[in-house]
Amino acid sequence: MIKILLIEDLESEIKPITKLLTTDFESVVTRVDSLLDAVKVMESAWIRPDLIICDDHGSSFTPLSRMLELSQGVPCILIVDDPTKFSEFRKIKQAFLTEPVARKHLTRDLLSRIENLEEEGMFVHLAKDGSLDPRSKKIITVQEQKVQKLIETPKPNIQTVHNTTTNSIKLIQEVTSKIGFTPQVQAIATKSVELTLKVIADSPKLSEILKTLKTQEGKFIASHSMMLAEIASALASQMEWSSGATFTKLCLAAFLHDLTLTNNELARCRTLEEAKALPGITQYELNQFKLHPTHAAELARKFHEIPADVDTIIAQHHELPGGTGFPRGLFQSQISPLTCVFIVAEDLLHFYLDRDFRADALQFVKERENIYVSGNLRRALKVLENESTAMNKATSFS
């Protein structure tokens, strides 16, 4: 059952929306008249919803922002009279907003948005016996078929690959949080890595990936994990670690490294200090964040025939030179070579994310040169510096 909070004050719309939600999606719907009422509901001890559906009548930033803060990443579908005004709501940092639903196409668009969220693994539910319910099983099967079809496509569209792989990762995380790292979930992970490697090819170009990062301003990256896999593989290639086995390890680590995290805001944190500063963070969530590299590595070890080193990369991906990282406080000499590549790659990606992609890799190098001072961390940083310098020179002469 999908638990839905419906915010709608038009009596004429309540019945058709409720009928759609309860008939097509077997939902339990709680309705309130306004955003202020929704905030009161969210602040109470009421069970957290799986989905929020909200009309935009009289919506303002203050109550909507507060509701989204309380929702902690629950997807929200806005019903709007004028879709062109929708962009203003994107400014709310905590927003997990789908494309809006035009009121004149209410039933059609709402059905489409919820089906898309289902495909992304947002509503995985269990049957009474603790297994996945039939609808969730079908979603997993369909997703695996989509990935396989793209693998068999000679030259798949890059954006389609990114979106499909993103859905796979969300589905993997959602199912794993419910019933564990099942064989079918492992099969989707394996095929998603195969699809990513198909796009990366034999020699991923770091310069092309850096150009992509620089043009992402104001856009949503199709997948944090997908982009991380590409950056890490490109860095490794420039460091002359360009075997298919290396790319496979880095891609698989990218897809599984945050497997046990369910809080999107926590997943964006790089340090324990950042996590502690999050509003409303509990001690339990903080402990889970601190141990998530260990827990994710343990799950990865259950992966059928997992390549060597993948669990090590995952377990060490928040470590830093000087023993300032977590969960073990390792020093430079204790961090594996491929983990060093992974750490620099993820740090670079977050550097761009934190600046809304108004950043430059040379700026990143300058700010990190006193942190990554030796070993493979320094080597990865030097590769990034050389590539960025060459790109800037090429641009100045073009």
Number of C-alpha atoms within 10 A of each C-alpha: 16 18 18 21 22 25 24 21 16 11 9 9 12 14 11 12 18 18 14 15 21 15 9 10 16 13 18 15 20 15 18 18 15 19 25 17 15 23 20 13 17 20 14 10 8 9 9 17 18 19 23 22 18 26 22 19 15 7 15 12 12 11 16 20 20 18 23 22 19 16 22 16 18 20 19 22 20 22 25 19 18 13 14 9 11 17 10 10 16 12 10 16 10 19 20 16 18 14 15 24 26 17 18 12 11 18 15 12 17 23 16 13 16 19 15 14 15 19 22 24 22 23 22 23 21 18 12 8 7 10 13 18 15 11 15 22 16 13 19 24 13 13 20 20 14 16 23 16 12 19 20 11 12 8 10 15 11 11 11 12 22 22 15 22 28 22 24 26 25 19 26 26 23 22 24 17 15 14 13 14 18 13 12 15 22 17 15 24 24 19 20 29 25 18 24 24 20 18 18 17 12 14 16 22 18 22 17 13 15 20 14 14 22 16 13 15 16 10 9 10 18 17 18 19 24 23 23 24 27 24 30 29 33 27 26 27 20 17 16 10 15 17 13 13 12 19 27 20 21 26 30 26 29 27 27 22 28 24 26 23 20 17 13 14 15 21 16 15 17 17 17 18 9 11 20 16 10 13 9 10 13 12 10 9 17 16 11 16 25 19 16 23 28 23 19 20 23 15 17 24 15 14 18 11 7 14 15 12 17 24 26 20 28 28 25 26 29 27 26 24 20 13 14 15 19 22 19 17 16 18 14 20 12 13 21 17 17 22 25 27 26 30 21 24 25 21 16 25 20 18 18 19 19 12 11 15 19 15 18 17 22 17 12 17 20 12 11 16 14 10 14 22 14 15 14 21 25 20 17 24 27 16 18 26 18 11 19 21 14 12 15 11 10 10 9 7 6 5
